[in-house]
Amino acid sequence: MVTIHTDGRVQFRVYLPHAESVELMSSVNDWAQSTPLQRKNEDGSSPCTTEDWNGWWHADVDGLDAGEHSFSYLVDNTYWLPDYAAHGVRRNSFGNWTSVLVIVRDAGDTARLPHIGVHAEAGGSKNAAFLEQAGRAEFTRRSASA
């Protein structure tokens, strides 16, 4: 699950109660450097003990540039897990699924979510063009015919 905050911070969360470690890998740094996720308490504080942990792993990332980014979680340094609750998924050059994160910044450089769920008639051709650029041509065609 990805949350984009208005201060530009992007929060990544994934529920993996049986994992020993979770790392965020992304196209932002050419998949070369990981960001470790941390176990958090029910109230969002950390560190936490195994007894009071609710199974969620968290990481906050600041300063992501506007645009489309790919990411995936590396679990227990063994397997890759895409985040299906992100802005989309696609196959990488190895044939594996990766998650898509789209960062849009307004005139005040405030990060926000793209209006992917807006129908074409509500946003006109501007939304259709954005969706086309974001690789969601099929969504655009279905929305326009609705």
Phi, psi and omega per residue, in radians:
M1 nan 2.352 -3.108
V2 -2.105 2.314 3.075
T3 -2.164 2.211 3.087
I4 -1.782 2.092 -3.135
H5 -1.623 2.693 -3.092
T6 -1.142 -0.337 3.086
D7 -1.412 0.069 3.117
G8 1.661 -0.204 -3.136
R9 -1.297 2.404 3.087
V10 -1.979 2.184 3.141
Q11 -1.815 2.216 3.071
F12 -1.857 2.302 3.121
R13 -2.408 2.445 3.098
V14 -2.549 2.438 -3.130
Y15 -1.647 1.869 3.128
L16 -2.470 1.341 -3.034
P17 -1.139 -0.362 -3.103
H18 -1.737 -0.015 -3.127
A19 -1.338 2.577 3.047
E20 -1.609 -0.522 3.100
S21 -2.683 2.619 3.098
V22 -2.449 2.287 3.114
E23 -2.189 2.541 3.076
L24 -1.674 2.153 3.090
M25 -2.067 2.481 -3.064
S26 -2.658 2.931 3.083
S27 -1.287 -0.227 -3.122
V28 -0.985 -0.668 3.137
N29 -2.111 0.581 3.130
D30 0.985 0.576 3.070
W31 1.100 0.291 -3.042
A32 -1.610 -0.372 -3.075
Q33 -2.275 2.389 -3.118
S34 -1.787 2.751 2.991
T35 -2.012 1.982 -3.128
P36 -1.230 2.401 3.023
L37 -1.535 2.648 -3.116
Q38 -1.999 2.610 2.993
R39 -1.273 2.438 -3.135
K40 -2.187 2.625 3.035
N41 -1.260 2.991 3.111
E42 -0.961 -0.641 -3.117
D43 -1.513 0.078 3.109
G44 1.587 -0.067 3.141
S45 -1.450 2.801 3.094
S46 -2.577 2.858 -0.071
P47 -1.302 2.967 3.131
C48 -2.377 2.784 3.101
T49 -1.575 2.858 -3.140
T50 -1.033 -0.585 -3.096
E51 -1.158 -0.623 -3.089
D52 -1.839 0.172 -3.141
W53 -1.422 2.425 -3.085
N54 -1.745 0.097 3.075
G55 1.687 -0.095 -3.112
W56 -1.627 2.396 3.034
W57 -1.870 2.461 -3.054
H58 -2.313 2.594 2.933
A59 -2.621 2.399 3.039
D60 -1.899 2.296 -3.136
V61 -2.153 2.257 -3.139
D62 -1.805 2.669 2.929
G63 1.303 0.456 3.072
L64 -1.238 2.360 3.125
D65 -1.237 2.722 3.042
A66 -1.099 2.549 3.115
G67 2.314 -2.954 -3.109
E68 -1.800 2.296 -3.132
H69 -2.205 2.617 3.039
S70 -1.862 2.547 3.081
F71 -2.689 2.874 3.078
S72 -2.760 2.763 3.083
Y73 -1.689 2.370 3.028
L74 -1.783 1.974 -3.011
V75 -1.782 2.201 3.124
D76 0.918 0.526 3.130
N77 0.948 0.455 -3.028
T78 -2.205 -0.849 -3.066
Y79 -2.306 2.680 -3.110
W80 -1.662 2.396 3.138
L81 -2.274 2.006 3.045
P82 -1.322 2.788 3.107
D83 -1.777 1.774 -3.096
Y84 -1.263 -0.142 3.088
A85 -1.631 0.124 3.101
A86 -1.399 -2.796 -3.085
H87 -1.433 0.020 3.124
G88 2.687 3.050 3.051
V89 -2.367 2.723 3.058
R90 -2.696 2.823 3.110
R91 -1.460 2.453 3.073
N92 -1.589 -3.055 -3.090
S93 -1.180 -0.240 3.099
F94 -1.648 -0.025 -3.135
G95 1.519 0.116 3.135
N96 -1.645 2.679 3.088
W97 -1.365 2.359 2.992
T98 -2.225 2.760 -3.128
S99 -1.555 2.706 3.112
V100 -1.996 2.319 3.060
L101 -2.155 2.188 3.134
V102 -1.960 2.105 3.101
I103 -1.848 2.164 3.084
V104 -2.049 2.361 3.103
R105 -2.045 2.413 3.114
D106 -1.517 -3.045 -3.083
A107 -1.060 -0.485 3.118
G108 -1.552 0.220 -3.131
D109 1.091 0.510 3.079
T110 -1.578 2.241 3.124
A111 -1.285 2.489 3.094
R112 -2.651 2.881 3.068
L113 -1.327 2.530 3.030
P114 -1.230 2.746 -3.137
H115 -1.538 1.066 -3.088
I116 -1.187 -0.578 -3.080
G117 -1.445 -0.009 -3.097
V118 -1.426 2.296 3.116
H119 -1.247 2.693 -3.081
A120 -1.006 -0.653 -3.100
E121 -1.200 -0.442 3.134
A122 -1.378 -0.614 -3.063
G123 -1.950 -0.063 3.124
G124 1.195 -2.772 -3.049
S125 -1.211 -0.374 3.130
K126 -1.080 -0.814 3.096
N127 -1.160 -0.700 3.132
A128 -1.073 -0.714 3.125
A129 -1.149 -0.726 3.113
F130 -1.088 -0.804 -3.136
L131 -1.094 -0.654 3.116
E132 -1.115 -0.781 3.118
Q133 -1.112 -0.621 -3.099
A134 -1.378 0.091 3.083
G135 1.398 0.444 -3.098
R136 -2.030 0.817 -3.086
A137 -1.048 -0.691 -3.121
E138 -1.101 -0.736 3.099
F139 -1.070 -0.739 -3.128
T140 -1.075 -0.777 -3.132
R141 -1.107 -0.747 -3.139
R142 -1.158 -0.703 -3.126
S143 -1.163 -0.689 -3.101
A144 -1.198 -0.522 -3.120
S145 -1.561 -0.107 -3.114
A146 -1.297 nan nan
